[in-house]
Amino acid sequence: MAHSPCRETRARQGDESMKQPLVLKIALRGLGRHPRRTALSVLGIGIGVAVALFLNAFMLGESEMVIRGVVRTGIGHLHVAPKSWAETRDRDLRLAEWRNVLEKARSLDEVVAAAPRASTTALLGFGTKVAGVEMLGVDPAVEPSVNQLVEGLSRGRYIERSDSTGAVIGAGVAERLDVGVDDALFATVVDSSGEIRYAMLTVVGIISTGSAELDASLCHVPIASIERMTGRMGPSGIAVLLKDETLTRRVGTRLDGETAPGDTVLTWQEMAPTMSVGAQADRAFAGLISVIVVFVVVLGITSAQLTSVLERKREFAVLMALGMRDALVVRLVLVEAVILGLLGGVAGLAIGAPFLHWAATKGLDFTEFVEGEFSMEGMLFDPVIYAQVGMWVVPYAVVVALAATVLAALYPARTAVTINPTTALSLREA
């Protein structure tokens, strides 16, 4: 009597489903036969996973530190700027129209703060002493929200919108000019017509960022003051700080539709390309670490798996003699690997948890290596790097452990299916 293809397929599926518990049972028995070797294999996988977790979390933390340093030094996640600014980097350029985009930015839920800014180079003088600075015109009510340098205010107070002649200078500028709070400075700038203009400023506060480079050129004044001195009206850019770095592209696209034809929205990566490349390199290195750890674990586990298969040649020979097909033999070895991988992933989380907690809460302090300051290209970075830990560590540990153990089981599985049952069961192989 002929059987239909559908009935044969269902019969094969039913047969396969009945074999699943048997394969799992044999795999568990095989692992339990040598508990010490199994425990050492799980421990080895766990240590490898823990190392990968720690290094990956540290590299992600370093990348996060770079991004935080860039966006919190006044650039923001997004920066509205004149279109030609990206090519010229000219501080004297001004936005074509800024009120609409500023209002739109401040209305978005994803935006923490949006701060207009205008900058120019200036020469400050006190008596016979002078110091060149980058004078930054800011909105005093908003600037502290986007600029971490303001947190370094060590003497006096920060400028207010009503300070028509007030200025906050860096500690290095104050030291060079030998001035303090309430001293009057003579400021020289070049206005929009190319003429030299002079103004008197009163020091209302001094900022000490911890970076000699930044402290030697820092000068904040109300944006109205810089407009009055230079004759250039309006801000040269708007720094937009977001709640999360992942919102950068989406919010940037929305704001770009609000800008005037002569303006554009730049991301922090476009504003600081060198730092962006560094952050990408950190993330790529974190991925490379995972690959290296998987490779090392594969080398270690392959040896143990292969030894287990060779010691059980007679067992595999009996199973194959009883009709177990090659596919089921491979599946049996892979199931053992998956069990080892899952146990190794759990062990990795258990071993790595205290180190991750310490690195995420205490951080790695590099203050001594950077001599108390860590600034590059006018940006201030935190010398303490905190590991970035989240729920991602759970799937990461499981995936790394499974990837390593399954790859490590491929060669032993191939060895198992090449066993000749007749030879293996003969006296010569006993």
N, C-alpha and C positions, 0 to 999 in steps of 0.2 A: 504494500500500500504506500503510495507516494505522500510525503509530508509537504505542506505548503511552506514557502520561505518565511512567512510571518511566524508560523508555529516553531520553526527551527530557531529563529532569532530569539523568540521569547524563551525557548528552552535553554539557549546559551546564556541569556541574561539571568535566568533563574539559577542556573548552575554557577555562574560567576558570583551571584549574591550569596549563595550558600558557602562559597569558598572564602569570602572575606573574613568571617570570624576565625576560620581555620588558619589563614595566613597571619592574622594578628596574634592568635594564640601561639603559633610556632615562633613568631618574632619575639614575643615577650619571654617565651621559654629560652630562646637562644641568648637573649640579653641577661636573663637571670641565672644562666648557667655559670657565668663568670662575673659575679657581682663586683669584685674589686676592679676588673678591667673596665666594666661598664661605668663604675663610679669615677674612675680616673679619666675616662673619655668625657664624661659629662663635666667634670671639673675643668679639664683642658678647654673644652668648648666655652664653658662659663667664663674662664679667665680671659680668653680671646675676645668674647663678646663684651665683657666689662671694659677691657682696654679700648675697644672700638667705641663703646658708648662714651667713655670719658674724653677721649681725644676728639671725637666728633662734636660733643657738646662744647668742648673748649674752643674748637675752631669756629663753630657757629657763634659762640659768645664773642670771640674776637671780631668776627664780621659784624655782629650787632653793635659792638663798641665803636667800630669805625663809622658805621652809618649814624649812630647816635651823636658822635662827635661832629660829623659833618653837618647834619641838619640842625643841631642845637647851637651851632656857632653863627647863627644868623642867616644861613642860606635857606633853611626850611627844606621840607621834602619837595616842594615846588617853588619856583621863583618866576614871577612874571617880570619880563625884561624886554627892552627894545630888541627887535629882531637882529640888528647889527651888532648887538653886544657880544654874542657868541664868537664872532670873528675878531672884533676889535678889542674887547675887554676894556672899553673906554669908560671910565668912571663918570665922565661928564655927560653921557647920554641920558636922556629923560624919556619916560613913558609918553606915548602919544595921548593916551587917555587912560585914566587909572581908577576913577571913582566907581564905575560900573563893576569892574572885575573885583575890586576890593569889597564892595557891598555883596557881590555874589559869593565870594569866598567866605566871608564871615557868616553868610546865611546857611552854609552847608553843615550838616550834622557831622560829617567826617573831619571837619577842620577844627583844630584846637585854637589856633590864632592866625591872623594875617596881619603882617606889619609892613607898612610902607617905609622905604629907606632911600636916602640920597647921600651920595658920597663925593668927596673931592679931596685932593691933596692940599695940605696946608702947612704953613710954617708958624710955629708958636714961639714967642719970644718973651723972656723975662729978664730985664736988665741987659746984660751983655751975652746972655745964654740963649740959644735957639735949639729947637728940636723939630724935625720933620715928622708929620703924622698923617694918617689917613683919617680925615674928619668924616664922621658918619652922622648924617642927620636922621633922627629917628622919631617915632611917636612914643614919647616917654611912658604913656599909659599901657602900651602893648609890647614894647621891645623886651621887657623882662620875661615875657611869656615865650619868646622864640629864641632868646639869646642867653646861653648859659654863662657868658662872660660877666653879665650883670651881677650874677650871684657872688662874684669876687669883690664886691664893694667892701672896702676895708676901712675907709674914712669918709666922713661927711654923709651925703645922701645922693640918691640918683636924681637926675634932672626931671623937671616937671614941665608940662606944656606951657605954663606961665613964665618959665625962665627965659626971657628974651635974650639974655647974655650969659646964661649959665652953661657950664661945660663939665663933663666928667672925663678925667684923663687917666691913663695907665700909670702904675707905680713907677715904671721905668722913665716915663716922660717927666713925672714929678721929681724924680731923683736927679735927672739930667738938668732940669731947669732950676732945681732947688726951691720948689714951691710947695705950698700946702693948701688946705681948704681956705677959701675966702681970698686967696691971692688973685690979682688981676693979671691976665695974659694978653699979649699983643699978637693977634692972629693976622696972617697974610695969606691971601688966596688970589687966584686968577679968575676973573669973572667971565661971563659968556662972550664979552666983546674982546677978551684978551688983555684987558687992563688989570693992573694990580690993585686989589682992594684991601682995606685994613679994617679991623674991628677989634673991640675990646671984649674979652671974655672973662668971666669970674669962675674960678674953680669951686664947684659945690661938692665934689666927691672924687675920690681916688679909688680905682679898681686895681686889685692885685690878683691876676689870674693864676699865678704860679709859673707862668711862662715868660721868660725874659724877652723873647721875640715879640709876643703880643703886647706886653706891658710897655714896650718901647715905642709903640706906634698908635696906641689906642686913644681915641678922642671922640666922645659922643656929645652932640648938641641937639636941641630940638630941630625938627626938619624945617621949621619956619626960619630959624636962624641961618641955616645954610642957603635957603632960598634968598634971604635978604643979602647975604654976603656975596653970593656968586651971580645973582640975577637969573639963575636957572630955576624955573618954577616946576613944582611937582616932584614926585619921587623918581629915582632911577630904577627902582625895582620894588616888588612886593614879595616878601618871604611868607610862604604858607606852610604852617606846621600841621601835619595830619595826626590822627589818632594812631594810625598804624602804617608802617612802610609799605605794606601790600596794597594800600589804597592809592598809591602814587599815580599809576597809569590811569585808573578810572577817573579820579578827581581831576587830573591834568587835562584829560579830554573834555570834561565838562567846562572847566575854566577857559580852555582854549577858545571855546565858542563865544566867550564874553569879551575877549580882548579886541582892542582896536586893530585896524589893518597893519599898523607899524609895530605892533607888539606881539609877543609870543610867550608861551609857558614852557619853561625848561624844568626838567627833572633834576634832582640832586646829582644824578649820575652825569648829566650833561654839564652841570655847574662845576663839578669836581671830578673830572674823568679819571685822574690818577687814583683817587681814593676808591672810585667805583671799581676799577680794575683790581685793586687790592682786596676789596670785599669779595669780588667774584673768585679771585684766586684762593681766598680762605675757604669758600664753599666747595670749590673744586678739590682742594686738598683734603677736605673732610670726606669727600666721596672716595678719593684715592686711598685714604686710611682704611675705609671699609673694605675696599678690594684687597688691600695687603693683608688685613686680618683674616679675611675669608681664605686667601691663598695659604697663609700659615696654618690655619686650622685644618684646611684640606690635607696638607702634607702630614699633619699629625694624626688625623683620624683615618686617613686611607690605610696607614700601616696597621692600625688596630682592627679595622674592618676586614682587611685582607687576611690577617692572622686568624680572625674568627671564622672566615669562610674556609680557609685551608684546614683548620682543625675540625671542621664539620663536613668534610668531604663525604664521609660515609652517610651522614644524615641526608645531605643533598642527593646522594646517589640513590638512597632508598626512596626518597620522595619522587625523584625522576623515574625510577623503575616502576613505581606505583601509578605513574601516569601524569605527574605534575609537569605541565608544559613550561617551556623556557620563560614565557612571559610571567608566569606565576612565581618562578624562582627569582626573577629580577624584582618582581613586586615585593617578595618576602625580604630581600636584602634592603630595598628602599624603605620599606615600612620600619625596619629596624633603625635605619638612618633617620627617618622622620621622628621616631620616638626619642632617639638620642638628641636630635636637634631641638625638640620642644623642651626636653629636660635641660639641655645646655642653655637655651634661651632664658629659662626661669632662673637657672643658676647664675647666668650673667647679670640679670637684673638684681638678684640678691647680693652678689659680690659688688656690683658697681654702685648700688644705691647709696651707701654711706659716702663714697668718694664724690658722687654727683651732688649729693646734698651739701657737702663741704664746699665744693667748687662753686655751687650756685649761690650759697649764702655768704661765704667768707671771701671767695675769689682768689685769684693769683695776683699778688701785688708785685708789680715790676718797678715800683718807685725808685729803688736803689739803682736799677740798671739804667734809668732815664734821668738820673740826677734830679729828681723831684719835679720834672716837667716833661710833658709829652705833647708837643705841638708840631704840626707840619702844615705848610702852606696857609698859615693864618688860622688854623683850626686847632682847637684844644681837645685832647683826648684824655680819657680817664686811664691812668696807669694801672688800675686794678681791673682785671678781666674776669667777668663772672661767666661761668658755664651756662649755656642756654639749655634748660631742662624743661620738658613738657611731656604731654601724653605720647609724643612721637617716639619716646624711648622704648615703649612696649612693642609696637609693631616692628621697630627697627631691630630690637634684640632678637625677636622671633625670626624675622626674615634673614638676618645675617647668619644665625645659627642653622636654620634650615638650608639656606643656600650652601653653606660650608659642608654640612653633613651629607646632603644629597649628592653634591659634586664628588665628595670623598667616597661615596658608595658606588659610583659608576664603574670603576675598574674592578673592585671586588665582585660586583654583580656580574660583570662580563666573565670573570674567572669562574664564578659558580655555574654558569650555563655551559661552560666548556668541559665540565667534569664528565668523564665517561663512567656511567654507572657500573658497567661490567668490570672495568679495571679497578675502580674505587672499591668495589665490594669483594674483589679477589683477595686472596691471602697476601699477595705482594703489597697491597695497600693497607692491610689491616694494621 
